[in-house]
Amino acid sequence: MPADAYVIVEIDLQRIHANAQRIAEHTGVELWAVVKSDAYGLGASRIAETLADVVDGFCVFQLHEAVEGELWNRTHKPIITLGPPHSLDAAAYLAQHVRPAISTIEQARSLADADPILCVDTGMQRFACPPEQIDDALTAAPIREAFTHASRLDQAHRLTELMRGRNLKLHAAASNLLDDPTARLDAVRPGLALYRDAVRITAPLVEVHETRSPVGYSGFSAQRHGVILCGYARGLRRGPCLINGEKRQILEVGMQSAYVEISTRDCVGDSVVLYGESLELADIARAWNTSPHEVLCRLARAGMRIYR
Ligand SMILES: *Cc1c(COP(=O)(O)O)cnc(C)c1O
């Protein structure tokens, strides 16, 4: 068994397709699927192929992701970048059917031939054009479209205000703003919402023990414990898991393995669900003291992918 087969990442492509379809119907505007960071670890090429017939295009962070994922060849859908331009060579973008986000006058000038999109700062204060430089940026290149990275509704509204009367295509909404009609503007850019309820990540119990406390590095106590071959080197942290449908805890995480709480019914070979079924990203994120995005990015890369 290859080492990464100890952790299985099952991805339900049909579910992802259905999620996209539902978002498109619900919002009624253009849908640009965010497949940056290798589709949050789920595999940008396969996800993009799956979504090609329901989306208007794809969003990556930088140009090289579109190249590596062969997004244009596989989907024939246009691509935009969300991050700062890594290259100022317009031809490199045109060749890949990628339009760059720009936020400075210099970037606007250099990439004028690549149909650039202006990223406007409404609060994030990184790779975005400050409001007082919008006029100059818009005269430095022929710009037809602008967006903002909005974590709150007021940022979407701020974009509308700043761009009033300029006749540009506008977008702001990621997954968190899909339900607000005033945030939808001309297009939505969900990432996480596409992948909801479509992923199950498991590792089998390779050992079960009646515990002689103290156990492990930390000397924790338990009645019984199981062992999985997934540790912090693969991004795992302490938090909830599911075994045979019951919520359990990951008690201690080592580099390549972890101790999990088990009951008398749990046996070697049983699956420990690290994410999926009734275990939500939000539950794990709370235990990890981080965002659901970070949990998915870490766990999706923890093992071998199987597409369904
Ligand atoms: C990542 C990202 C998105 C998608 O965010 P989700 O919360 O995953 O929907 C949208 N817009 C920008 C600018 C982003 O960086």
The ligand as a Tripos MOL2 file, in Angstrom:
@<TRIPOS>MOLECULE
LIG
   15    15     1     0     0
SMALL
NO_CHARGES

@<TRIPOS>ATOM
      1 C1        -10.7190   32.7560   -2.5040 C.3       1 LIG1
      2 C2        -11.4950   33.8730   -3.0620 C.ar      1 LIG1
      3 C3        -12.8470   33.7200   -3.3750 C.ar      1 LIG1
      4 C4        -13.6370   32.4810   -3.0090 C.3       1 LIG1
      5 O1        -13.8210   32.4310   -1.6160 O.3       1 LIG1
      6 P1        -14.7730   31.3480   -0.9160 P.3       1 LIG1
      7 O2        -14.9390   31.8590    0.4520 O.co2     1 LIG1
      8 O3        -14.0490   30.0590   -0.9540 O.co2     1 LIG1
      9 O4        -16.0300   31.2990   -1.6900 O.co2     1 LIG1
     10 C5        -13.4940   34.7680   -3.9950 C.ar      1 LIG1
     11 N1        -12.8480   35.9200   -4.2830 N.ar      1 LIG1
     12 C6        -11.5490   36.1120   -3.9760 C.ar      1 LIG1
     13 C7        -10.8970   37.3900   -4.3350 C.3       1 LIG1
     14 C8        -10.8260   35.1030   -3.3600 C.ar      1 LIG1
     15 O5         -9.5470   35.2960   -3.0670 O.3       1 LIG1
@<TRIPOS>BOND
     1     1     2 1
     2     2     3 ar
     3     2    14 ar
     4     3     4 1
     5     3    10 ar
     6     4     5 1
     7     5     6 1
     8     6     7 2
     9     6     8 1
    10     6     9 1
    11    10    11 ar
    12    11    12 ar
    13    12    13 1
    14    12    14 ar
    15    14    15 1
@<TRIPOS>SUBSTRUCTURE
     1 LIG1         1 GROUP 0 **** ****
